Amino acid sequence: MRGRRRPWILLPLPLLLLTACTPPDEPIVALAVQDGRPVGVLVTCYDRDANIRVYENGHQGEPGKRSLIRWSIGGPPASEVVEVTLLGQPPEGWEVDEPVDFPGPEPGVEVDVESLTELRPGATYTLNGSSRRKSIPVDFTLADLPRIGPDQVLAPRGHDSTTVVSRESFLRKARDKC
């Protein structure tokens, strides 16, 4: 006579698998240029809330402090694809997030958050965003802007590099990730 299986033993395994990892970052944000100005393009996957952020890289803070210079906006997207002029006016219903200092990753270190108000030559920036998913970040400098044509975007190519692609190609791949 065979014994009965106990399904309650197998129940924790699927629950563990569901809670053990988060969805991977996706290529849902890119950088475009309109009228000579950098524009963040975010595919929202029809989520009810989204945000776009730009960080200036490479700042060293004083001892016990780290410096973070960023511009961040968020709100409900009016369409599947949101395009925002970086450091410009947010779309209707969106708000610019005010900088707030926070504790750093190590004890005794504070992160000093400042508003990013201009893009400077020679500085490197990171564009990212999120909606239903977090985006793979796009690193850029002002020198990258002339490379981006009217129907093109600078998009992530993996996690460590970028490439200029057609806007339609980027949108198609991003929609596939939704």
N, C-alpha and C positions, 0 to 999 in steps of 0.2 A: 504494500500500500504506500503510495507516494504522499509525502507531506505537502501541506499547502504552502504556497509562497506568501511571503509577507510583503505586500506592496508598500507598506509604510516605511520599510527600510530603503526603498528606492526613491521615495519622495524627496529626501534632502538633496540628492545629487542634482536634479534639474534646478532646484532652487539655488543651490550653490553656484551652478554654472551661470544662472541669470544675474546673480548679484556680484559675481567675482570680477566682472570686467565692464567697462563702459564702451559705448560705440566709438569706433576710431574717428579721428578728425577726417573731414572730407574736403575735396577741392570745390567748395561752394562760394569762395570769395576770390575776386581778381581786381586788378587795377586797370582802369581805363583813363584816357585823357580826352577831355572835352573843352574846347576853347582854351587850350594850353594849361588847363588845371587838372590835377589828379582827382579821379573819381573812384570811389569804392563801389564795386558791383557785387551784390550779395543775392544768391538764390536762396529764398527763404523756405522752400519746401512747404509752402502754404501754412506755416506756423503762425500762431497768434502774437508772437513777440519775437523781436530780433534786435541785434545790435551790431555796430561796426566800430572798431577801435584802431587807432594808429599810435604806435609807440616809437619814440626816438631811442635808438640803441647806443650803448657804449658810454653811459654816464657813470662816473665814479662819485660816490658820496663821501662825506667826511667820515672819520672813524665812528662806528656805531650807527651810521645812517647809510641808506641806499637811496639813490635818486631815481625816480620814475617819471618821465615826461610823456604824457599821453593826452589824446583827444578821444573821447568815447561818446557815442550817442546810442539811443535805443528807443524802441517803441513798436507799435503795431504796424506791420507792413500793409500798405494799401494794395499791393500786387505781389505776384510771385517773385519778381525781380525788382530789387530796390537799388537805385543808383544815387549815391550821395557824394557831393563835392566835398573832398576832405578839408576840414577846418572851416567849412562854410555853414550855411543855414541848414538845420536839420529838416527832413521832410515833415509835412503837417502831421501832428500828433506825436512826433518824436521829440525827445529832449536831450540836450547835452548834459552828460553826467559831470557833476562837480567833483574835483579832486578831493580825496580824503586819505590822509596818512593811515597806515596800518602797520601792525607788527611784521617784522621780516621773517625770513625762513629760519634764522638762527636766534637763539635767546639773546636779548640785549641789543638787537638790531632793529631799527625802525625804518620803514620805507617812506620817504618823503615824496609825495605825489604832487607834480606840478602840471599845469595846463600846457599843452602843446599849442602854440599860437601861430607858428610859422614853420615852413620846411626850409632848411638851410642847405646850401651846397656843401658837399663833403660828408654830410651826416647820412647814416643809414637808418631806415625806418622799417617797421614791421606793420603790415595791415592784416587784421584778422576780423572775424565776425562769428556770429552764431545765430542760429534759429533753432530748428529742431535738433540740429547737429552743430558741433563746433567745426570751424574751418581749419584747413591747413594754412598756416601763415604765408604771406607773400612779403619777402624782403625787397626793398627798393631804395634807390637814391634819386635825387633830382636828375642825374645824368641818364637814368633809364627812361624818362618821360618822352624824349624825342624819338625813341625806338618804337613807341607804341602808336600805330596808325589809327585812322578814324574808326575802322571796323575791327579793331584788335584790342586785346587785353594782355596784361602781364599776369600769368596764372602760375600756380604752383606746379612743379614737376617733381613729384615726390615731396619729401619734407625738407630737403636741403637746397633746392634750386628752383629757378623759375624759368619760364619760357614765354615768348610772345606767340599767341595763337589768335585765330579769328574769334570774334565775340560769339558767333553762333556755335563754334566747336566747343568753347568753354561752357556755354549755356546748356548744350546738349549733354555734355559729360556731367555737369553739376546736377541737372534734372535726373539723370540716371541714378545718382547717389541718393536722391530723396526716397 
